[in-house]
């Protein structure tokens, strides 16, 4: 069974009520993303971190890499909170280390017996009792990454990054032109900022992996959109690469007084920046 420690990044900077809402939205979206890929997950939130576990590793990793609001992800193995056990587990994952190493430890939660520096030093000493290595704290060839909790230790594997941004739907709904690749990139940038999109034209195919509401009518019906948690929200903007003839109101009803916001997020981007974004979105 795979286990991952997920950092939610920007969502954790919000006020407590907003953070709670964003976390709930991210959890529901991640469950839907995994379900669409044929995976079942268990998710627990603790101290600003999200802990994900499940049996279908490849599918869950793909979901984490395509879920907005997910920042950094660390695979982990739970180990007893003793330096000897951590050293043994680290050497089981890397049985023939060579060169230099360092123990990088971060403490989470209340302080107990160890500080992070003390525990890192004790783990390093336990490793040196078993193998002949050189310590290099600045640029080690082998970094033993440890998350120290009050009652357990999580030995971290190789970190990978999610897309970051805000959870899907927390910033409401925008209409989207999807006629060209540049239009799709513009839509993706708004999705990255927590918006769901309502396609006006073109193909949504390349964006389905990023929002379960675009991939499944069932998910679209279950997932809420907007700060008001609406399931049938009114669009507040329209996005595209170039919008010379975009409408200024949602419909022809004269009672609608709020104009649609015109969103052209690629304005000012260099060709290289757009190419880098294209590689990220269509990879």
C-alpha atoms as an extended CHARMM CRD file, in Angstrom:
* protein
*
       283  EXT
         1         1  UNK       CA              0.0000000000        0.0000000000        0.0000000000  PROA      1               0.0000000000
         2         2  UNK       CA              1.3260000000        3.4250000000       -0.9490000000  PROA      2               0.0000000000
         3         3  UNK       CA              1.2910000000        6.3610000000        1.4520000000  PROA      3               0.0000000000
         4         4  UNK       CA              1.8050000000       10.0220000000        0.6120000000  PROA      4               0.0000000000
         5         5  UNK       CA              2.1220000000       13.1880000000        2.6920000000  PROA      5               0.0000000000
         6         6  UNK       CA              0.5940000000       16.0930000000        0.7880000000  PROA      6               0.0000000000
         7         7  UNK       CA              1.3600000000       19.7470000000        1.3620000000  PROA      7               0.0000000000
         8         8  UNK       CA             -1.5150000000       21.9750000000        0.3380000000  PROA      8               0.0000000000
         9         9  UNK       CA              0.5540000000       25.1130000000       -0.1550000000  PROA      9               0.0000000000
        10        10  UNK       CA             -1.3770000000       28.2800000000       -0.8200000000  PROA      10              0.0000000000
        11        11  UNK       CA             -4.6140000000       27.0780000000        0.7910000000  PROA      11              0.0000000000
        12        12  UNK       CA             -2.8750000000       27.0550000000        4.1810000000  PROA      12              0.0000000000
        13        13  UNK       CA             -2.3230000000       30.8280000000        3.9790000000  PROA      13              0.0000000000
        14        14  UNK       CA             -6.0590000000       31.5520000000        4.1820000000  PROA      14              0.0000000000
        15        15  UNK       CA             -8.1550000000       32.3090000000        7.2510000000  PROA      15              0.0000000000
        16        16  UNK       CA             -9.4100000000       29.3490000000        9.2900000000  PROA      16              0.0000000000
        17        17  UNK       CA            -12.9510000000       29.2170000000        7.7730000000  PROA      17              0.0000000000
        18        18  UNK       CA            -11.6310000000       29.6100000000        4.2150000000  PROA      18              0.0000000000
        19        19  UNK       CA             -8.8660000000       27.0800000000        4.8530000000  PROA      19              0.0000000000
        20        20  UNK       CA            -11.4350000000       24.5840000000        6.1180000000  PROA      20              0.0000000000
        21        21  UNK       CA            -13.5780000000       25.0770000000        3.0100000000  PROA      21              0.0000000000
        22        22  UNK       CA            -10.5990000000       24.8070000000        0.6520000000  PROA      22              0.0000000000
        23        23  UNK       CA             -9.3740000000       21.6430000000        2.3810000000  PROA      23              0.0000000000
        24        24  UNK       CA            -12.8180000000       20.0430000000        2.1280000000  PROA      24              0.0000000000
        25        25  UNK       CA            -13.0030000000       20.9320000000       -1.5870000000  PROA      25              0.0000000000
        26        26  UNK       CA             -9.5170000000       19.5660000000       -2.2360000000  PROA      26              0.0000000000
        27        27  UNK       CA            -10.3090000000       16.3150000000       -0.4270000000  PROA      27              0.0000000000
        28        28  UNK       CA            -13.5030000000       15.7430000000       -2.4290000000  PROA      28              0.0000000000
        29        29  UNK       CA            -11.7740000000       16.6020000000       -5.6980000000  PROA      29              0.0000000000
        30        30  UNK       CA             -8.8460000000       14.2800000000       -5.0160000000  PROA      30              0.0000000000
        31        31  UNK       CA            -11.1900000000       11.4060000000       -4.1550000000  PROA      31              0.0000000000
        32        32  UNK       CA            -13.0500000000       12.0020000000       -7.4390000000  PROA      32              0.0000000000
        33        33  UNK       CA             -9.7760000000       12.1980000000       -9.3920000000  PROA      33              0.0000000000
        34        34  UNK       CA             -8.6580000000        8.8490000000       -7.9810000000  PROA      34              0.0000000000
        35        35  UNK       CA            -12.0670000000        7.2720000000       -8.5770000000  PROA      35              0.0000000000
        36        36  UNK       CA            -11.9910000000        8.2850000000      -12.2460000000  PROA      36              0.0000000000
        37        37  UNK       CA             -8.6250000000        6.5320000000      -12.5520000000  PROA      37              0.0000000000
        38        38  UNK       CA             -9.9200000000        3.3610000000      -10.9230000000  PROA      38              0.0000000000
        39        39  UNK       CA             -8.3360000000        3.9130000000       -7.4920000000  PROA      39              0.0000000000
        40        40  UNK       CA             -9.7940000000        4.0920000000       -4.0050000000  PROA      40              0.0000000000
        41        41  UNK       CA             -8.0410000000        6.2740000000       -1.4380000000  PROA      41              0.0000000000
        42        42  UNK       CA             -8.1710000000        7.0120000000        2.2400000000  PROA      42              0.0000000000
        43        43  UNK       CA             -7.5070000000       10.6320000000        3.1710000000  PROA      43              0.0000000000
        44        44  UNK       CA             -6.8370000000       12.1440000000        6.5630000000  PROA      44              0.0000000000
        45        45  UNK       CA             -6.0200000000       15.7780000000        7.3390000000  PROA      45              0.0000000000
        46        46  UNK       CA             -3.7580000000       16.5320000000       10.2860000000  PROA      46              0.0000000000
        47        47  UNK       CA             -1.9490000000       19.7160000000       11.2260000000  PROA      47              0.0000000000
        48        48  UNK       CA             -2.1330000000       21.3410000000        7.8090000000  PROA      48              0.0000000000
        49        49  UNK       CA             -1.0120000000       18.1780000000        6.0190000000  PROA      49              0.0000000000
        50        50  UNK       CA             -3.0750000000       15.7010000000        4.0360000000  PROA      50              0.0000000000
        51        51  UNK       CA             -2.2190000000       12.0130000000        4.3360000000  PROA      51              0.0000000000
        52        52  UNK       CA             -3.2730000000        9.8400000000        1.4040000000  PROA      52              0.0000000000
        53        53  UNK       CA             -3.0790000000        6.0610000000        1.2130000000  PROA      53              0.0000000000
        54        54  UNK       CA             -4.2330000000        3.4280000000       -1.2560000000  PROA      54              0.0000000000
        55        55  UNK       CA             -3.2500000000        0.3340000000       -3.1910000000  PROA      55              0.0000000000
        56        56  UNK       CA             -3.1700000000        1.6340000000       -6.7810000000  PROA      56              0.0000000000
        57        57  UNK       CA              0.0760000000        3.6070000000       -6.6010000000  PROA      57              0.0000000000
        58        58  UNK       CA              0.4150000000        4.6920000000      -10.2430000000  PROA      58              0.0000000000
        59        59  UNK       CA             -3.1960000000        5.8820000000      -10.4980000000  PROA      59              0.0000000000
        60        60  UNK       CA             -3.0410000000        7.7940000000       -7.2070000000  PROA      60              0.0000000000
        61        61  UNK       CA              0.2430000000        9.4760000000       -8.1440000000  PROA      61              0.0000000000
        62        62  UNK       CA             -1.2640000000       10.5580000000      -11.4600000000  PROA      62              0.0000000000
        63        63  UNK       CA             -4.2820000000       11.9790000000       -9.6410000000  PROA      63              0.0000000000
        64        64  UNK       CA             -2.0430000000       13.9070000000       -7.2340000000  PROA      64              0.0000000000
        65        65  UNK       CA             -0.0800000000       15.3520000000      -10.1570000000  PROA      65              0.0000000000
        66        66  UNK       CA             -3.3100000000       16.5670000000      -11.7960000000  PROA      66              0.0000000000
        67        67  UNK       CA             -5.2220000000       17.9660000000       -8.8160000000  PROA      67              0.0000000000
        68        68  UNK       CA             -5.1100000000       21.7190000000       -8.2920000000  PROA      68              0.0000000000
        69        69  UNK       CA             -4.3460000000       22.6950000000       -4.7140000000  PROA      69              0.0000000000
        70        70  UNK       CA             -1.7870000000       19.9090000000       -4.2900000000  PROA      70              0.0000000000
        71        71  UNK       CA              1.6540000000       21.4420000000       -3.8620000000  PROA      71              0.0000000000
        72        72  UNK       CA              4.4170000000       19.0420000000       -2.7980000000  PROA      72              0.0000000000
        73        73  UNK       CA              3.9560000000       15.2880000000       -2.2740000000  PROA      73              0.0000000000
        74        74  UNK       CA              6.2550000000       13.0320000000       -0.2540000000  PROA      74              0.0000000000
        75        75  UNK       CA              5.8510000000        9.2470000000       -0.3760000000  PROA      75              0.0000000000
        76        76  UNK       CA              6.5490000000        7.8930000000        3.0880000000  PROA      76              0.0000000000
        77        77  UNK       CA              7.0260000000        4.8320000000        5.2470000000  PROA      77              0.0000000000
        78        78  UNK       CA              5.9810000000        4.8750000000        8.8870000000  PROA      78              0.0000000000
        79        79  UNK       CA              8.7400000000        3.8840000000       11.3080000000  PROA      79              0.0000000000
        80        80  UNK       CA              8.9610000000        3.6330000000       15.0800000000  PROA      80              0.0000000000
        81        81  UNK       CA             10.1970000000        6.8770000000       16.5950000000  PROA      81              0.0000000000
        82        82  UNK       CA             13.6910000000        5.6640000000       17.4630000000  PROA      82              0.0000000000
        83        83  UNK       CA             16.9130000000        6.6330000000       15.6470000000  PROA      83              0.0000000000
        84        84  UNK       CA             17.9180000000        2.9840000000       15.2730000000  PROA      84              0.0000000000
        85        85  UNK       CA             14.6570000000        2.0180000000       13.5600000000  PROA      85              0.0000000000
        86        86  UNK       CA             14.8710000000        4.9990000000       11.2080000000  PROA      86              0.0000000000
        87        87  UNK       CA             18.4900000000        4.1870000000       10.3100000000  PROA      87              0.0000000000
        88        88  UNK       CA             17.5690000000        0.5430000000        9.6310000000  PROA      88              0.0000000000
        89        89  UNK       CA             14.6110000000        1.5250000000        7.4390000000  PROA      89              0.0000000000
        90        90  UNK       CA             16.7190000000        4.0510000000        5.5130000000  PROA      90              0.0000000000
        91        91  UNK       CA             19.3860000000        1.4240000000        4.8100000000  PROA      91              0.0000000000
        92        92  UNK       CA             16.7290000000       -1.0480000000        3.6850000000  PROA      92              0.0000000000
        93        93  UNK       CA             15.6270000000        1.4760000000        1.0680000000  PROA      93              0.0000000000
        94        94  UNK       CA             19.2410000000        2.1610000000        0.0610000000  PROA      94              0.0000000000
        95        95  UNK       CA             21.2400000000       -0.9570000000        1.0400000000  PROA      95              0.0000000000
        96        96  UNK       CA             24.5300000000        0.0480000000       -0.6150000000  PROA      96              0.0000000000
        97        97  UNK       CA             25.0480000000        3.7630000000        0.0240000000  PROA      97              0.0000000000
        98        98  UNK       CA             28.2790000000        5.3910000000       -1.0570000000  PROA      98              0.0000000000
        99        99  UNK       CA             29.9120000000        8.7710000000       -0.6400000000  PROA      99              0.0000000000
       100       100  UNK       CA             28.3010000000       11.4540000000        1.5050000000  PROA      100             0.0000000000
       101       101  UNK       CA             25.0110000000       11.6300000000        3.3800000000  PROA      101             0.0000000000
       102       102  UNK       CA             22.9520000000       13.8570000000        5.6470000000  PROA      102             0.0000000000
       103       103  UNK       CA             19.8400000000       13.4370000000        7.7690000000  PROA      103             0.0000000000
       104       104  UNK       CA             17.3010000000       16.1690000000        7.0820000000  PROA      104             0.0000000000
       105       105  UNK       CA             14.6800000000       16.2000000000        9.8340000000  PROA      105             0.0000000000
       106       106  UNK       CA             11.6380000000       18.4060000000       10.3620000000  PROA      106             0.0000000000
       107       107  UNK       CA              9.5080000000       18.1870000000       13.4770000000  PROA      107             0.0000000000
       108       108  UNK       CA              5.6980000000       18.3670000000       13.2840000000  PROA      108             0.0000000000
       109       109  UNK       CA              3.3750000000       18.8600000000       16.2300000000  PROA      109             0.0000000000
       110       110  UNK       CA              4.2070000000       19.1530000000       19.9080000000  PROA      110             0.0000000000
       111       111  UNK       CA              7.7780000000       18.7570000000       21.0880000000  PROA      111             0.0000000000
       112       112  UNK       CA              8.4260000000       15.5220000000       22.9470000000  PROA      112             0.0000000000
       113       113  UNK       CA             11.7230000000       13.8210000000       23.6990000000  PROA      113             0.0000000000
       114       114  UNK       CA             13.5970000000       15.0630000000       20.6270000000  PROA      114             0.0000000000
       115       115  UNK       CA             14.2050000000       18.2940000000       18.7770000000  PROA      115             0.0000000000
       116       116  UNK       CA             14.6400000000       17.9220000000       15.0370000000  PROA      116             0.0000000000
       117       117  UNK       CA             18.4050000000       18.5860000000       15.2660000000  PROA      117             0.0000000000
       118       118  UNK       CA             18.8750000000       16.0990000000       18.0810000000  PROA      118             0.0000000000
       119       119  UNK       CA             16.9430000000       13.3960000000       16.2610000000  PROA      119             0.0000000000
       120       120  UNK       CA             18.8130000000       14.0300000000       13.0040000000  PROA      120             0.0000000000
       121       121  UNK       CA             22.1230000000       13.7070000000       14.8270000000  PROA      121             0.0000000000
       122       122  UNK       CA             21.0560000000       10.4740000000       16.5200000000  PROA      122             0.0000000000
       123       123  UNK       CA             19.8520000000        8.9610000000       13.2230000000  PROA      123             0.0000000000
       124       124  UNK       CA             23.1230000000        9.9620000000       11.5630000000  PROA      124             0.0000000000
       125       125  UNK       CA             25.1240000000        8.3010000000       14.3340000000  PROA      125             0.0000000000
       126       126  UNK       CA             23.0270000000        5.1380000000       13.9960000000  PROA      126             0.0000000000
       127       127  UNK       CA             23.6890000000        5.0760000000       10.2370000000  PROA      127             0.0000000000
       128       128  UNK       CA             27.4420000000        5.4920000000       10.7790000000  PROA      128             0.0000000000
       129       129  UNK       CA             27.3850000000        2.5460000000       13.1750000000  PROA      129             0.0000000000
       130       130  UNK       CA             26.2380000000        0.3740000000       10.2680000000  PROA      130             0.0000000000
       131       131  UNK       CA             28.0470000000        1.7680000000        7.1900000000  PROA      131             0.0000000000
       132       132  UNK       CA             31.1300000000        3.8210000000        6.3870000000  PROA      132             0.0000000000
       133       133  UNK       CA             30.0000000000        7.1690000000        4.9860000000  PROA      133             0.0000000000
       134       134  UNK       CA             31.0120000000       10.8220000000        5.1660000000  PROA      134             0.0000000000
       135       135  UNK       CA             28.6740000000       13.4830000000        6.4990000000  PROA      135             0.0000000000
       136       136  UNK       CA             27.9510000000       16.4220000000        4.1820000000  PROA      136             0.0000000000
       137       137  UNK       CA             25.1380000000       18.6020000000        5.4690000000  PROA      137             0.0000000000
       138       138  UNK       CA             25.3270000000       21.0980000000        2.6310000000  PROA      138             0.0000000000
       139       139  UNK       CA             25.2240000000       18.9350000000       -0.4920000000  PROA      139             0.0000000000
       140       140  UNK       CA             24.8750000000       15.2400000000        0.3740000000  PROA      140             0.0000000000
       141       141  UNK       CA             24.7890000000       12.5090000000       -2.2380000000  PROA      141             0.0000000000
       142       142  UNK       CA             22.2160000000       10.6990000000       -0.1050000000  PROA      142             0.0000000000
       143       143  UNK       CA             19.6740000000       12.7120000000        1.8950000000  PROA      143             0.0000000000
       144       144  UNK       CA             17.7210000000       10.8030000000        4.5380000000  PROA      144             0.0000000000
       145       145  UNK       CA             14.5460000000       12.8810000000        4.8570000000  PROA      145             0.0000000000
       146       146  UNK       CA             12.6220000000       12.4490000000        8.0940000000  PROA      146             0.0000000000
       147       147  UNK       CA              9.3060000000       13.8870000000        9.3180000000  PROA      147             0.0000000000
       148       148  UNK       CA              9.2780000000       13.6700000000       13.1130000000  PROA      148             0.0000000000
       149       149  UNK       CA              5.8510000000       13.4940000000       14.7600000000  PROA      149             0.0000000000
       150       150  UNK       CA              5.1440000000       13.1950000000       18.5010000000  PROA      150             0.0000000000
       151       151  UNK       CA              4.4450000000        9.4490000000       18.3760000000  PROA      151             0.0000000000
       152       152  UNK       CA              5.9010000000        8.2820000000       15.0650000000  PROA      152             0.0000000000
       153       153  UNK       CA              8.3850000000        8.9930000000       12.3200000000  PROA      153             0.0000000000
       154       154  UNK       CA              7.7200000000        9.1080000000        8.6100000000  PROA      154             0.0000000000
       155       155  UNK       CA             10.7120000000        8.2830000000        6.4400000000  PROA      155             0.0000000000
       156       156  UNK       CA             10.1900000000       10.2970000000        3.2770000000  PROA      156             0.0000000000
       157       157  UNK       CA             10.8920000000        9.1290000000       -0.2550000000  PROA      157             0.0000000000
       158       158  UNK       CA             11.5050000000       11.1620000000       -3.4120000000  PROA      158             0.0000000000
       159       159  UNK       CA              9.3210000000       14.2530000000       -3.5040000000  PROA      159             0.0000000000
       160       160  UNK       CA              7.2670000000       15.1290000000       -6.5610000000  PROA      160             0.0000000000
       161       161  UNK       CA              5.2390000000       18.2390000000       -7.2270000000  PROA      161             0.0000000000
       162       162  UNK       CA              1.5640000000       18.7360000000       -7.8680000000  PROA      162             0.0000000000
       163       163  UNK       CA              0.2390000000       21.6250000000       -9.9500000000  PROA      163             0.0000000000
       164       164  UNK       CA             -0.1900000000       23.9270000000       -6.9480000000  PROA      164             0.0000000000
       165       165  UNK       CA             -2.7280000000       26.7220000000       -7.1440000000  PROA      165             0.0000000000
       166       166  UNK       CA             -6.1480000000       26.6310000000       -5.4960000000  PROA      166             0.0000000000
       167       167  UNK       CA             -8.5820000000       23.6930000000       -5.2950000000  PROA      167             0.0000000000
       168       168  UNK       CA            -10.9380000000       23.3190000000       -8.2510000000  PROA      168             0.0000000000
       169       169  UNK       CA            -14.1670000000       25.2690000000       -7.9050000000  PROA      169             0.0000000000
       170       170  UNK       CA            -13.3780000000       27.5140000000       -4.9510000000  PROA      170             0.0000000000
       171       171  UNK       CA            -13.3190000000       30.6300000000       -7.1560000000  PROA      171             0.0000000000
       172       172  UNK       CA            -16.5290000000       30.0080000000       -9.0640000000  PROA      172             0.0000000000
       173       173  UNK       CA            -17.2800000000       29.4360000000      -12.7530000000  PROA      173             0.0000000000
       174       174  UNK       CA            -15.9790000000       31.1240000000      -15.9040000000  PROA      174             0.0000000000
       175       175  UNK       CA            -16.9530000000       30.5270000000      -19.5100000000  PROA      175             0.0000000000
       176       176  UNK       CA            -14.1000000000       29.4940000000      -21.7920000000  PROA      176             0.0000000000
       177       177  UNK       CA            -13.2410000000       29.6530000000      -25.4870000000  PROA      177             0.0000000000
       178       178  UNK       CA            -11.2270000000       26.5370000000      -26.3530000000  PROA      178             0.0000000000
       179       179  UNK       CA            -10.6770000000       26.9540000000      -30.1000000000  PROA      179             0.0000000000
       180       180  UNK       CA             -6.8730000000       27.0730000000      -30.0090000000  PROA      180             0.0000000000
       181       181  UNK       CA             -4.0340000000       25.7540000000      -27.8470000000  PROA      181             0.0000000000
       182       182  UNK       CA             -3.5630000000       29.2520000000      -26.4820000000  PROA      182             0.0000000000
       183       183  UNK       CA             -7.2330000000       29.3350000000      -25.4620000000  PROA      183             0.0000000000
       184       184  UNK       CA             -6.7860000000       26.0230000000      -23.6280000000  PROA      184             0.0000000000
       185       185  UNK       CA             -3.7060000000       27.3700000000      -21.8390000000  PROA      185             0.0000000000
       186       186  UNK       CA             -5.6830000000       30.4330000000      -20.7580000000  PROA      186             0.0000000000
       187       187  UNK       CA             -8.4500000000       28.2090000000      -19.4180000000  PROA      187             0.0000000000
       188       188  UNK       CA             -5.8770000000       26.0810000000      -17.5630000000  PROA      188             0.0000000000
       189       189  UNK       CA             -4.4380000000       29.1720000000      -15.8940000000  PROA      189             0.0000000000
       190       190  UNK       CA             -7.8770000000       30.1210000000      -14.5820000000  PROA      190             0.0000000000
       191       191  UNK       CA             -8.4360000000       26.5430000000      -13.4060000000  PROA      191             0.0000000000
       192       192  UNK       CA             -5.0990000000       26.8170000000      -11.5950000000  PROA      192             0.0000000000
       193       193  UNK       CA             -6.5430000000       29.7750000000       -9.6950000000  PROA      193             0.0000000000
       194       194  UNK       CA             -9.5350000000       27.7530000000       -8.4570000000  PROA      194             0.0000000000
       195       195  UNK       CA            -12.0480000000       28.3650000000      -11.2660000000  PROA      195             0.0000000000
       196       196  UNK       CA            -14.1620000000       25.7870000000      -13.0010000000  PROA      196             0.0000000000
       197       197  UNK       CA            -14.7770000000       26.3640000000      -16.6770000000  PROA      197             0.0000000000
       198       198  UNK       CA            -17.8780000000       26.1370000000      -18.8340000000  PROA      198             0.0000000000
       199       199  UNK       CA            -16.7460000000       25.5140000000      -22.4410000000  PROA      199             0.0000000000
       200       200  UNK       CA            -18.3520000000       27.7490000000      -25.0720000000  PROA      200             0.0000000000
       201       201  UNK       CA            -16.6830000000       26.1430000000      -28.0890000000  PROA      201             0.0000000000
       202       202  UNK       CA            -13.7030000000       24.0000000000      -29.0230000000  PROA      202             0.0000000000
       203       203  UNK       CA            -12.5770000000       20.8120000000      -27.3000000000  PROA      203             0.0000000000
       204       204  UNK       CA            -12.2610000000       20.2890000000      -23.5550000000  PROA      204             0.0000000000
       205       205  UNK       CA            -10.4900000000       16.9400000000      -23.9800000000  PROA      205             0.0000000000
       206       206  UNK       CA             -7.0100000000       18.0680000000      -22.9030000000  PROA      206             0.0000000000
       207       207  UNK       CA             -8.4010000000       19.5980000000      -19.7000000000  PROA      207             0.0000000000
       208       208  UNK       CA            -10.4400000000       16.6290000000      -18.4710000000  PROA      208             0.0000000000
       209       209  UNK       CA             -7.5310000000       15.1810000000      -16.5020000000  PROA      209             0.0000000000
       210       210  UNK       CA             -7.2950000000       18.3650000000      -14.4350000000  PROA      210             0.0000000000
       211       211  UNK       CA            -10.8840000000       18.6340000000      -13.1560000000  PROA      211             0.0000000000
       212       212  UNK       CA            -13.2130000000       15.6710000000      -12.5430000000  PROA      212             0.0000000000
       213       213  UNK       CA            -16.1980000000       17.9350000000      -13.2090000000  PROA      213             0.0000000000
       214       214  UNK       CA            -15.0750000000       18.1040000000      -16.8510000000  PROA      214             0.0000000000
       215       215  UNK       CA            -14.5280000000       14.3540000000      -17.0820000000  PROA      215             0.0000000000
       216       216  UNK       CA            -17.7260000000       13.0550000000      -15.5060000000  PROA      216             0.0000000000
       217       217  UNK       CA            -21.2970000000       14.3290000000      -15.3350000000  PROA      217             0.0000000000
       218       218  UNK       CA            -21.6670000000       12.4870000000      -12.0450000000  PROA      218             0.0000000000
       219       219  UNK       CA            -18.6990000000       14.3610000000      -10.5700000000  PROA      219             0.0000000000
       220       220  UNK       CA            -19.9810000000       17.6370000000      -11.9710000000  PROA      220             0.0000000000
       221       221  UNK       CA            -23.2930000000       17.0740000000      -10.1800000000  PROA      221             0.0000000000
       222       222  UNK       CA            -21.6430000000       16.2240000000       -6.8610000000  PROA      222             0.0000000000
       223       223  UNK       CA            -18.8490000000       18.8080000000       -6.6760000000  PROA      223             0.0000000000
       224       224  UNK       CA            -19.7540000000       22.3200000000       -5.5960000000  PROA      224             0.0000000000
       225       225  UNK       CA            -18.4530000000       25.4710000000       -7.2480000000  PROA      225             0.0000000000
       226       226  UNK       CA            -17.7920000000       28.8560000000       -5.7260000000  PROA      226             0.0000000000
       227       227  UNK       CA            -17.4590000000       30.3530000000       -2.2730000000  PROA      227             0.0000000000
       228       228  UNK       CA            -21.2230000000       29.9040000000       -1.8320000000  PROA      228             0.0000000000
       229       229  UNK       CA            -20.8970000000       26.1430000000       -2.4700000000  PROA      229             0.0000000000
       230       230  UNK       CA            -23.3690000000       26.2740000000       -5.3340000000  PROA      230             0.0000000000
       231       231  UNK       CA            -23.8980000000       23.3340000000       -7.6610000000  PROA      231             0.0000000000
       232       232  UNK       CA            -25.3960000000       25.5170000000      -10.3960000000  PROA      232             0.0000000000
       233       233  UNK       CA            -23.3630000000       28.7360000000      -10.2510000000  PROA      233             0.0000000000
       234       234  UNK       CA            -23.6340000000       31.7540000000      -12.5260000000  PROA      234             0.0000000000
       235       235  UNK       CA            -20.4540000000       32.4510000000      -14.5470000000  PROA      235             0.0000000000
       236       236  UNK       CA            -18.6490000000       35.6030000000      -13.5160000000  PROA      236             0.0000000000
       237       237  UNK       CA            -16.1770000000       35.8460000000      -16.4030000000  PROA      237             0.0000000000
       238       238  UNK       CA            -15.1110000000       34.6550000000      -19.8160000000  PROA      238             0.0000000000
       239       239  UNK       CA            -11.5980000000       33.4800000000      -20.6710000000  PROA      239             0.0000000000
       240       240  UNK       CA             -9.6910000000       33.1460000000      -23.9240000000  PROA      240             0.0000000000
       241       241  UNK       CA             -6.4630000000       34.1210000000      -25.6330000000  PROA      241             0.0000000000
       242       242  UNK       CA             -8.0850000000       37.0580000000      -27.4370000000  PROA      242             0.0000000000
       243       243  UNK       CA            -11.5880000000       38.3390000000      -26.7080000000  PROA      243             0.0000000000
       244       244  UNK       CA            -12.4420000000       41.2170000000      -29.0500000000  PROA      244             0.0000000000
       245       245  UNK       CA            -16.1510000000       40.3400000000      -29.3510000000  PROA      245             0.0000000000
       246       246  UNK       CA            -16.8550000000       38.7510000000      -25.9850000000  PROA      246             0.0000000000
       247       247  UNK       CA            -20.2450000000       39.4970000000      -24.3960000000  PROA      247             0.0000000000
       248       248  UNK       CA            -20.3750000000       41.9410000000      -21.5270000000  PROA      248             0.0000000000
       249       249  UNK       CA            -23.3330000000       40.3710000000      -19.7020000000  PROA      249             0.0000000000
       250       250  UNK       CA            -24.3690000000       36.8190000000      -18.8990000000  PROA      250             0.0000000000
       251       251  UNK       CA            -27.5730000000       37.0580000000      -20.9820000000  PROA      251             0.0000000000
       252       252  UNK       CA            -29.9280000000       39.6190000000      -22.4740000000  PROA      252             0.0000000000
       253       253  UNK       CA            -31.8180000000       40.1500000000      -19.2410000000  PROA      253             0.0000000000
       254       254  UNK       CA            -31.5750000000       43.8530000000      -18.4960000000  PROA      254             0.0000000000
       255       255  UNK       CA            -31.8370000000       43.0980000000      -14.7860000000  PROA      255             0.0000000000
       256       256  UNK       CA            -28.3160000000       41.6750000000      -14.9100000000  PROA      256             0.0000000000
       257       257  UNK       CA            -26.1590000000       44.6020000000      -13.8800000000  PROA      257             0.0000000000
       258       258  UNK       CA            -22.8040000000       42.9100000000      -13.2330000000  PROA      258             0.0000000000
       259       259  UNK       CA            -20.6940000000       42.7450000000      -16.4000000000  PROA      259             0.0000000000
       260       260  UNK       CA            -18.7110000000       39.6410000000      -17.2740000000  PROA      260             0.0000000000
       261       261  UNK       CA            -15.0130000000       39.9560000000      -16.5850000000  PROA      261             0.0000000000
       262       262  UNK       CA            -12.8610000000       39.4450000000      -19.6940000000  PROA      262             0.0000000000
       263       263  UNK       CA             -9.8590000000       37.2630000000      -18.8460000000  PROA      263             0.0000000000
       264       264  UNK       CA             -6.8160000000       37.0610000000      -21.1250000000  PROA      264             0.0000000000
       265       265  UNK       CA             -4.1770000000       35.6340000000      -18.7600000000  PROA      265             0.0000000000
       266       266  UNK       CA             -1.4860000000       35.0770000000      -21.4000000000  PROA      266             0.0000000000
       267       267  UNK       CA             -1.1430000000       38.8030000000      -22.0710000000  PROA      267             0.0000000000
       268       268  UNK       CA              2.4720000000       39.8010000000      -21.4490000000  PROA      268             0.0000000000
       269       269  UNK       CA              3.8680000000       36.2570000000      -21.5420000000  PROA      269             0.0000000000
       270       270  UNK       CA              6.9680000000       35.6200000000      -23.6370000000  PROA      270             0.0000000000
       271       271  UNK       CA              7.0620000000       32.8790000000      -26.2720000000  PROA      271             0.0000000000
       272       272  UNK       CA              9.3460000000       30.8060000000      -24.0510000000  PROA      272             0.0000000000
       273       273  UNK       CA              7.0340000000       31.1450000000      -21.0590000000  PROA      273             0.0000000000
       274       274  UNK       CA              4.0750000000       30.0290000000      -23.1710000000  PROA      274             0.0000000000
       275       275  UNK       CA              6.0740000000       27.0860000000      -24.4930000000  PROA      275             0.0000000000
       276       276  UNK       CA              7.0260000000       26.0610000000      -20.9530000000  PROA      276             0.0000000000
       277       277  UNK       CA              3.3630000000       26.2190000000      -19.9360000000  PROA      277             0.0000000000
       278       278  UNK       CA              2.3720000000       24.2040000000      -23.0070000000  PROA      278             0.0000000000
       279       279  UNK       CA              4.8230000000       21.4550000000      -22.0190000000  PROA      279             0.0000000000
       280       280  UNK       CA              3.3830000000       21.4290000000      -18.5250000000  PROA      280             0.0000000000
       281       281  UNK       CA             -0.2810000000       21.2760000000      -19.5230000000  PROA      281             0.0000000000
       282       282  UNK       CA             -0.0350000000       18.8630000000      -22.4550000000  PROA      282             0.0000000000
       283       283  UNK       CA              2.6820000000       16.5610000000      -21.0630000000  PROA      283             0.0000000000
